[in-house]
Amino acid sequence: MADCCELLGIRIPEVLLPKSGVDMTKWSVVACDQYTSQPGYWKSVEDYVGAEPSTLRLVFPEVYLESDGRSERIASIAKTMAGYLADGTLAAQKPGVIYIDRKTSRADSRKGILLAVDLEKYDYGKGSQSLIRATEGTIIERLPPRIKVREKAILELPHIMLLIDDADKTVIEPIAAKAGELEKLYDFDLMMGGGHIKGYRVDDAGLISGMLGALERLARPETFKAKYGADDKKGVLLFAVGDGNHSLATAKACWENLKRSLPASGIAGHPARYALAEVVNVHDEGLTFEPIHRVVFNVNVQHILSSISDTFPGSYFRYPESGDCLESLARAARANPKTHVISFIASGKPGVAVIKNTDFNLEAGTLQYFLDRYASANPGVRIDYIHGEEVVASLGAKEGNIGFYLPPMDKRDLFKTVVHEGVLPRKTFSMGEAEEKRFYLECRKIAAY
């Protein structure tokens, strides 16, 4: 089993869970990179949690990254981690996989398994052919504040979700079918409309062996080549990062830094070499791909629209009076692969940008290329990445803002696209809306205390 795990880049984890009596709904909070333009959400979480034990005290919500007191917050996180271990708030569990069944507002069940993945098998660099691979571009500038948190941490909490392309449902689903026979570890409602979550301990040798065997079959080079029409230069992609790429990249950066100070004998089994992640089948009916929209702050709307025309000659804009106009424009765009139609809202008024002469396959690539250039040339402009059309409409209605709506991509195309074209433009898709993201719950020790 150990050899198979090493080959697959995984480890059966030893997790920590809250002791009996902890209010699990208050304990578990959504991923820190959500609601970054909605401080009211995080204030509501603060008010709801109060003084109770919570993962809110163990993470750094990114809405506060630009606020004062960053160093103090990081120090408080490290202190709270040690305190939760010392006072028994967190209890060690015996080694095992955790099967997770998540209900959201949009799906009755989304199935996953919690594993530790080997950071030596992960590379977020451009052109990576690693077993564990990013699906979108990694923004290196976003890593330093995350590194400051993790390098002082003795615990990790995952909001990372990895995807497998298992159309025959051989890895996770056989475990799900046995859920009624497994020990239940938790079963509770998630806060703030997050739905419901159940977790089951999987330590049965037969179930684990079956899971490993199914993963091994997916990872066979001959299976990989046949499935994707890949040549010998393409490395096997087993785990594609669906959510939390920058968190996994942070773990990788911290591990590479730590590894330099370790003796050779201390590298193989070091806990920081691994990162907890939930693995989900891209074919799971409860997994949805949603677009990630853009809102640009502190802009002159006419200037940004005219700048699109300067970047992509021949582009133009309309303010349609009905959805029929938008649909006719979209049909025309689909007939011309070098044309994209992107809806926007500015000062509460909806519009359509018809962008000509683009070399990008996806609308997200076209828009991101332009926005990166525009923000670089216009200091003071800020871009945020938004889940949910309602939030875009609300923010785009405010003076000095413009919101761009992007279309979804077909989740079944993800692996083949990454294999053949490399990483997608960053923030191309989201696995569900903000409230469907992974909530912090399980912990794992990555350092002594």
N, C-alpha and C positions, 0 to 999 in steps of 0.2 A: 504493500500500500504506500509506503514512504517513497519508493522509487517512482511510482505512478504519480503521486502528488508533485514530486519534484519536476517530472517531465511536463506536467500540466500547468506548472507555475502556481500551485495552490497549497494551502496548508489547512488542516482541520483546526479551527480556532478554539482558544480558551477565552470565553467572554466573561464579562462582569455584568450583572443585572442588579437593579435596585432590590433591596431587601423587602420582605413582606411588610406591608403597612404603608409604603411610600405611595402617594397618589400618582398613579402612572400617567393620567391625563395631564397633570401639571409637570410631570417629569419630562415628557417627550415634546420637543418643539421642532418646528420645520427647519429645513436647511437654511444656513446662515446667508446664502446668496439670493434669497427670495425677498420680495417686497422692499427692494432697495430704494425705491422712491416713495415709500409709504411708511414714514416713521410712526404714524398712528397705529399701524398693525402691531409693531413691536412694543409700543406703549401699552396696548391692550394686553399683550402677552405678559409684560411686566406686572401689570395690575392683577391679572388673573393668577399668576404664579405666587405672587407675594413673597413670603419668606420660606416657602416650601422647597424641598430638594428638587432641583430641575437641571436639565441639560442646558437651559438658558444661561446658567452660571459657568458652563464649561466650554462655551463657544463664543465667537465674536461676530455678532450680526453685522453684515457689511454696510447696513444703513448708517452705522456709527463710525465707519473707517475714517471719515474726514472730521470727526468731532474731536474735541479736546479730551485728554485723559486716556489716550490709547495705551501708553505704557502701564498706567495703573490698572486698566482693564485686563491686560495680558498677565500682569502679576497676580491679579485676583483670580484669574482662571487657573493658573498653576497652583495657587494656594487652595482653592476649592477642590481641585482634583485630589490633592494630598489629603484634605480633610474628609472627603467622601470615602476614601480608602481607610483612613485611620479610624473613623467612627463607625464603620460597618454599613454605611449607606449603600455601598456597592458590595455585592456578594459574588465570590468566584463561582463559576459553573464548571462542571467537568467537561473535558473536550468533546466537541460534537458540532455538527452542522445545525443551523437553525432554519427550519422551514417557516416562511413568512406568508401569511395570507392577508392581504390588504384590501379593504373595501374603501372606495372613494365615492364622491358625489356622481361620478360618471361610470363607475364600473363596480359590479358586485364582488369581483374577486380579481386581484392581481397577485400572481404567485412568484415567490422568489426564494432563494437559499442564501444564507449568510456564510461566506467563506473568507479566509485570509489569502490574499494574492501576493505573489512574489514580485517585488519591485525590480528585481534583476531581470524579469521577463517583460518589463514595461518600458517603452521608450516613446515619449511624446514628440520627438524631433521630426522635422519634415522628412518625408520619404521613409519613415520607420517601417520595418518589416517584422516587428516584434510580435510575440504571441499575444500580448496585451497591448492594445493600441488605442490612441486617441482617435475620435471621429471628427473632431473640429480643431482648428488652429489654437494653440496655446499662447496666451498673451503673457510673455515672460514678466512684464511690468506688474502683473497682478499677483505674482508669487511672494515678493518680499514681506508684505504684512501678514500673509498666511504662514510664512516660514517663521516669523517671529513668535507666533502662537505655538506652532508645533515643536519648535526646537527647545522650548522650555516645558513642554507638556510631558507628563508621565502616562497619560491616557490618550487614546484616540477614539473618536466617535465618528462613525461613517455616515455620510449622506451620499456616498458614491454608489452608483448603480451601473453594473456591467451587463452587457447583452451577449447572449449566445444565439446563433442562428440554427435552431433545432426544430425544423419543420415537422419532423416525425414525433416530437415531444417525448424524447427518451430520457432526458436528464432530470428535470424538476417534476414533471407530471406524475411519474410513478411514486414519488415521495408524497405528493399531494393526495394521491389515491389512498394512502395509508394514514392520513392525518388523524383519523378517528382512533387509531391504535397508539398514537404517539403521546408523550408527556407534554401537556400544555404548559408553557412558560409564562405567557402573558396573554391577556384578552381584554381590550379596553377601547373606549372611544378616544380618538385624537382631538385635541383642542382646535378651536377656530375653524370648524368645518372641514377638518382633515379626514373625516371618515372613521373607520374602525380598523383595528389591527389585531391579529392573533399570531403567536409564535410557538413553535413546537420543537422540542429537542429531538434531533436525529442522531442517535448513537448506535443504532442497530448495524452490525457489520454487513449484513446482506444488503440493506438499503444503500449504505455508503459505497459498498463495492459496486453495486449496480450503477450508481451515479458516476463513479470514477470511470467505469467501463464505457459508459455512454459518452462522457467527455473525451475519453481517449479516442473513440471512434470519430468524433467530430474533428479531432486534431490530427488525424492521419493525413499526411501529405497527399496521398492519392485521392482521398475523399475531398480534400480541399480543392485540388486542381480540377477534379471533375465537376464539382458544384459551381465553381466560379469561372471556369475556363482560364485558369491562371497558368502562367508559364513557370519554369523552374526558378526564375529570379524573384518570384513572389513568395515571401515567407508566410507560413500559416498564421491566420488571424483567428484566434479562438474566442477571446474576450474583447469586445468593442466597448469603449467607455460611452455610456449613454448619458449619465449625469455625474457631476462632480469631477470633471477632468482636471480643473485647477487644484482641487483638493488632493487628487492622486498625484499630480505633478509636484505639489508641495511635499508630499510624503517621499517622493522620489528624490527631490533636491535635498531634503533633510537626511535621507539615508546615505546619499552620495557624500555629503559633508561628514557624517558620522563615520562612515566606512574608512575614511582616510586615517582615523585615529585608532582603529581597531587592529589587533594582531590577526594574521590570516586565520588562525584557529577560532576567532570570535565572530567571523562573518556568517558562516553557514546557518547557524541557528538563532541569530540575534533577532529579538522580536520586532525591532524597528525596520528590519528588512521586509516586513510584510505589512499589508494594509487591509483592514476590514472592508468588505464591499458586499452589497447584495447583488446576486446574479439573477437576471430575469431573461426569459426566452422572448426574443423579439416577436415571436408568433403567438404569445399569450394574448387571449382575447381582451384581457383587462388592461393591456398596455396600449396607450394611444400616443401618437406623435402630434404635437401641436406646434404651430409656428411661434417663433420668438420675434415679437415686434420691436420697433425702435421708436423712442421718443427723443427728440433733440431739443435741448433747452437753450435759452438765451440767443435766439436767432431772429433775424429779419426774414420773414417768410418769403417775400419776393426775391431777396438776395439768394437764399438757399436754393429756390427753385430755378432761378436763372443760372446758378452755378452748375446744376445738373446738366442743363443744356450746353454749357461750356465744356463740361467733362465728356458728355456723350452727344456729339453734334447731331442735330436733327430731332432731338427729343422735344416734347411739348406737353402741355398740361391742359386739363379740362376740369370743369366743375359740373359733373353730370347731375341732371335733375331726377334721374331715376336709375334703378339698378340695371335696366335694360341697356343703357348707354355703356356702363361698365362691362357688362357681359359681351357686348359687341366688340368693344376694344380688346377684351381678353381673347376672343375668338381670332381676331386679326393678329394678335401677338403670337398665338400658338402656331399660326401659319408661317411666321417669320422667326426662325430660331435666334436671330440677332436683336429681337425686340422683347422687352419686358414691360408689363403693365403693373404698376404698384400704386395701391390706393393710399391716400393720406388724409389727415384732418388737421386743419390749422385755423385758429380763432373760431373753433366750433363749426367750421364749414368743410364738408368732405370734398375731396378732389381726386383726380387720377393723374399720375405721371406716366406718360408713354415714353419709355426710354429706348432709344434707337442705338444701333451699332455697338452693342455690348458683346464682349467675347466670353462672358460668364454663362455657365449652364443654368445656374440657379439665380432666382431673383435676389436671394440673400447675398450672393457674391457680388452682384452688380451694386446693390445698395451699400454694402459694407465697404467696398472699394471707394465709392464716392464719399461716404461719411468719414472714413479715415482721413482722406485727403482734405476734406472740408474742415474738419476739426483741427487738423494740423495747421491750416492756413488762417484759422480764425480763433485766436486765443479767447477763452471765456466760454466757448461753446461746450456743452456737456451732452454726452449721449448715454442713454440708459436702455437696458434690454428688458422688455416688458412681456409678462405672460398675461394673456387675456385682453380681448378687444375692448371690454368695458373700461379698463384702466387706461388704455391708449386714448379712448374717446374723452375721458375725463381730463387727462393731462394735456391732450392736444387742443382742448377747448380754451386753454389759458393763453393769454397774450404772451408772445415771445416763444411759444412752443410749437412744434410740429410733430405729429405722430405718423409713422409709416406702418402700414399693415402688410405682413408677408404671408404668402400662402403656405399650407402644410406640405410636407414631403411624404411619400409612401414609405412606411417603415420597412416594407419587404425589400426595398432597393438599397437599404443602408449598407449592408456588408459588401455587396458587389460593387457599389460606388466607391467605398473606401479602398477596397482591394485594388481596383483598376485606376482610380483617379486620385487616391490619397485623401488627406483630411478635407472635410467640407469647410466652407467659410464658417468662421466662428459664429456661434449663436444661430445656427441654421434651424435647429429644431429643439423642441422640449418634450420630454416624456410626460405629457399631461400638463395641466395648469398648475399654478403655484401651490394651491392647497393639496395637490396630488403628489408633490415631491416627497422624497424620503424624509421622515422625521428622525431626529436623533433619539436613540433608545439604548442600544447595546454599546458597551465600552470594552476596550482591551488594553492591557498594560503594554507600553512600548519602552518603558524605562523604569529603573528602580526608584524607590522613594524613601 
